[in-house]
Amino acid sequence: MSGGNIFKFHNDLDTDQIIGSQYLLLPTIEEMKEHAFESLDPEFPKKVREGDYVVGEKILAADLPGSRLPAF
């Protein structure tokens, strides 16, 4: 792993903490990105940059069928 910042939130993050379900119907991934992790850190979308990492000790979301998560 080289470069980039590391963002560590609490363990057992679920997909609703990554992005609230109310934002999944936004028309573009770019619009969805503006709401990533906002329930945990409202400033996260302004802080994160390409090449950054989000880590967790245990479970980082569940692999749910049909999940749409924004990529940075």
C-alpha positions in Angstrom: 0.0 0.0 0.0 1.5 3.3 -1.0 0.3 6.9 -1.0 -3.2 8.0 0.1 -4.8 8.6 3.4 -6.3 5.9 5.6 -9.8 6.4 7.0 -10.7 4.0 9.8 -14.3 3.9 11.2 -15.7 1.5 13.8 -16.0 -2.2 13.2 -19.0 -3.9 11.6 -19.9 -1.1 9.1 -23.0 -1.9 7.1 -23.9 -0.7 3.7 -26.3 1.9 5.1 -23.4 3.6 6.9 -21.4 3.6 3.7 -24.3 5.3 1.8 -27.8 5.8 3.1 -30.5 3.9 1.1 -32.2 7.3 0.4 -29.3 8.1 -1.9 -29.3 4.9 -3.9 -31.8 6.3 -6.4 -29.7 9.3 -7.3 -29.1 9.2 -11.1 -25.3 9.2 -11.1 -22.4 7.7 -9.0 -20.9 11.2 -8.9 -24.0 12.4 -7.0 -24.0 9.3 -4.7 -20.3 10.0 -3.8 -21.4 13.3 -2.2 -23.1 11.2 0.5 -20.6 8.5 1.2 -20.1 7.8 5.0 -22.0 11.0 5.8 -23.7 9.4 8.8 -20.3 8.8 10.4 -18.4 11.9 9.1 -20.4 14.6 7.3 -17.2 16.0 5.9 -15.9 12.6 4.5 -16.8 13.3 0.9 -14.8 16.5 1.0 -11.8 14.8 2.6 -11.4 11.7 0.6 -9.3 11.6 -2.6 -8.5 9.0 -5.2 -6.0 6.6 -3.8 -7.3 6.8 -0.2 -8.3 3.7 1.8 -11.2 2.9 4.1 -10.3 0.1 6.5 -12.1 -1.9 9.2 -10.9 -4.5 11.7 -13.7 -6.9 11.3 -16.6 -6.6 8.9 -16.7 -3.8 6.3 -20.2 -4.0 4.9 -22.0 -7.1 3.8 -21.7 -8.4 0.3 -25.4 -8.0 -0.5 -26.9 -8.8 -3.9 -27.6 -5.6 -5.8 -25.5 -3.4 -3.6 -24.5 -0.1 -5.4 -21.6 1.6 -3.7 -19.7 4.6 -5.1 -16.1 4.1 -5.9 -13.6 6.9 -5.3 
